[in-house]
């Protein structure tokens, strides 16, 4: 399943996610800190959705209430809820 999430409160503008059978196949951030978002994507590809949500949900960026990893967790939660 392919899903695009419009981020809120962070530097990246959106996240494109491709998940098959509960495994993250591809993640691409639009905007944000280039090296960090590429690093996040590389680390989570091949991982189970639930594991990624547990690891990155709630991470903050500086004084912001969220971060690109936290927004990824939110996107994954929203995506999974839309399948139910």
C-alpha positions in Angstrom: 0.0 0.0 0.0 1.3 3.4 -0.9 0.4 6.4 1.3 1.3 10.1 1.3 1.1 12.0 4.5 1.2 15.8 4.8 3.4 16.6 7.8 2.5 19.1 10.5 4.9 21.3 12.5 8.1 20.1 11.0 10.5 21.2 8.2 9.5 18.3 5.9 6.4 18.9 3.8 5.2 15.3 3.3 6.2 11.7 3.6 5.6 9.0 0.9 5.4 5.5 2.4 5.1 2.1 0.7 4.2 -0.8 3.0 3.6 -4.5 2.1 2.4 -7.1 4.6 3.2 -4.8 7.5 6.8 -4.3 6.3 8.0 -0.8 5.3 9.4 -1.1 1.7 10.1 2.6 1.0 10.0 5.9 2.7 10.7 9.3 1.1 10.5 12.7 2.8 9.8 15.8 0.8 11.9 18.6 2.4 13.4 18.5 5.9 17.1 18.0 6.8 18.3 16.0 3.8 20.8 13.8 5.5 18.6 13.1 8.5 15.5 12.2 6.5 17.5 10.0 4.2 19.0 8.3 7.3 15.6 7.8 8.9 14.3 6.3 5.6 17.3 3.9 5.3 17.0 2.7 8.9 13.3 1.9 8.8 13.1 0.3 5.4 12.6 -3.5 5.9 11.3 -3.0 9.4 7.8 -3.8 10.7 5.4 -0.9 10.9 4.6 -1.5 14.6 8.3 -1.6 15.6 9.0 1.7 13.8 6.0 3.4 15.5 7.2 2.2 19.0 10.8 3.5 18.3 10.1 6.9 16.9 6.8 8.1 18.3 7.2 11.1 20.6 10.7 12.2 19.4 10.9 16.0 19.5 13.0 18.3 17.3 14.4 21.1 19.4 11.6 23.2 20.8 9.1 21.8 18.3 6.3 19.5 19.5 7.2 16.9 16.9 9.9 15.8 14.5 10.3 14.1 11.2 10.5 10.6 12.9 7.5 11.4 15.1 5.6 12.5 12.0 6.5 9.2 10.3 5.0 7.4 13.3 1.8 9.4 13.0 1.7 8.7 9.2 2.1 5.0 9.8 -0.6 5.0 12.4 -3.0 6.9 10.2 -2.2 4.6 7.3 -2.8 1.5 9.3 -6.1 2.8 10.7 -7.3 3.5 7.1 -6.8 -0.2 6.3 -8.9 -1.4 9.2 
